[in-house]
Amino acid sequence: MTGIYDALGPEGLATYEVNFKASPPEFTRISKPPTALLLPGFVDLHIHGGFGVDVMDAQPPDYERWLNRLAKCGYEALLPTTVTASADDIKRALANLPAHPMIKGFHLEGPFISPAYPGAQPKSSIAAPPVGESEWDEILDDPRLRLVTLAPSSPARWTSFSGCKSGA
């Protein structure tokens, strides 16, 4: 199947003939009027919930309902995001995170953030990054972990996260 689209392709925003039979799709820049606009799906790296669902207490049926609603809004992929909380609370939330094609891992927001700049995060749950073995190891070693929000004010402590890889 091919089509003529205005799209963000290899040569920037232009009109392309797109061959969807190829894998990945092939984009050939052309000078014809487009028949449609081709847009990528939305990828959200920081989402705590929505439509009545909260990542911290959602159950698998809640996720299914939530992900179906997000798909209808144009979402392709997301990283469900925790809030600053105890290791036990975050472990409970992650235990309910289903294997789903839209879920590409999770985003750990806090608790390793600045107490001086907590934003909307609860100050009572803010903690220093662990040094050595800790109750956070299971979370930090979770293969689904894709993004960690850390306080930039303590870069020396970032070495505590041996399981996290830059650019991975």
N, C-alpha and C positions, 0 to 999 in steps of 0.2 A: 504494500500500500504506500503510495506517495501522495503528497499534497504540497500546495504552494502557500507558504505562511510568512507573515512578518514575525520574526523571532530573534532572540538573542542567540546567535550562532558563532561559529569560529571566527568570523570577521566582524563581530559586533552586531548591533541591531541593524537588520537588513531584511530583504525578502529572499527566502530560500526555498528551493525544492527539497523536501525532506523525504528520504526513503526510510520508512519504518521497517522494511523487511530486513535491512542490514542490522547487525548488532555490533556496536551501538548504531543508532540511526545516523545516516549520512546526510550532511547538509551541503547543498550546492547553491552558491549565491547566483541569483538570476535577476533579470529585469522584466518581470511580468507582474501584473497586479495580484496581490495576495487574495486568497479565498477566506482566510481566517487569521487570527492572532494565536500564536503558539506560546504558551507561558509555562514555566516550570512549576511544579507543586511547591507549596510552602514547607520549609523545614524550620522547626522551632527548637532552639537549643535551651530554652528557659521557659518552662511552662509548669505551673504548680497545680493546674487543674482547670476546670471550667464546666459549665452546664450542670452545676450541682455536684461535681466530682472533685475531691481533694486528694492529691497524690499521697498524702500522709496517712489517709485512712481508707482509701479505695480498695474494694474487693474486685476480683476478676470480672464479675458481671458488670460492675460500675465502669471498669476500663473498656469493656466491649461497647457499651452504650456511648461512652465518651468518645472513643476512637471513631465510631461510626459517624457521630455528629461532626467531629473535626474533619473527617474525610470529605463530608459534604461541603465543608467550608474551604476546601482546597489544600488541606494538609497532606503532605506525602510522608513525612517522617517527623519524629520528635524525640526529645530527651526529657522524660518526666523528671521534674525537679523537686528535690526535698527542700524543706525549710530547715533553719537552724534548730536542731533538737538533739536529744540524747542519742547515743549510739544505739541503745535498745529500741527507741522509737523509729529510728531510721532503718534498722534491721527488720522490724515488723513491716514497715512500708515496702521495703524491697522484697520481702517474702511474698507479697501479693502482686508484684510486678509481673504481668504475664508475658510469655513469649508471643509476640505479635509482629507482623511484618512492618508496621509503622513505628514500633518502638526500637530505636537503634542504640539503646543503652540508657544510662541515667546521668543526671547532673546533680552532684552533691553541692548544695549551696550552704556553706557554713558546715560546722560551727566555727571554722577557723577564719573568722573575719574580725575586723577591728571593733572592739567595744566602743571606741570613740565615734565610729560611723556605722551603726548597726542597720541603718535603713529601716525596713519593715520587720527585720528579724528580732526575735525576743532576746534581749540582753542577757537574761538569766541562763540561756543555753550556749552562749558564746564561749569557746574554749581555745586554748593555745594548741597548735598542731602537736601531735604526740611525738615523743622522742623514744625510740625503742619500741618494744612490744607494747600493745595497748588494746583496749576494747574496740578500737577503730580498725584493727587489722583486717577483719572479715569484710568490712565495707571497702576499705582502700585496696584490697586485693581482689575484689569482685571483678570478674572479667567484663561485666556490663558497664563499669564506670568509664565514662567518656570525658567528663568535664568536672572540675573542682573549682569552686569560688574560694579564693584565699585572700587574706589581707595583704596588700602589696607592701605594707609597712614592716613586715617581718620576713624579707626574702631569704635570710639565712635558715629559717625553719623549713623552707620548701624542700630541703634535702631530706627531710623526714619521710617524704613520700616516694620511697624507692620503687613502689609498684606503678607509679604514674610515669608516663613517658611523654615527653614533649613532642607534639606533632603526630602522635599515634592515632 
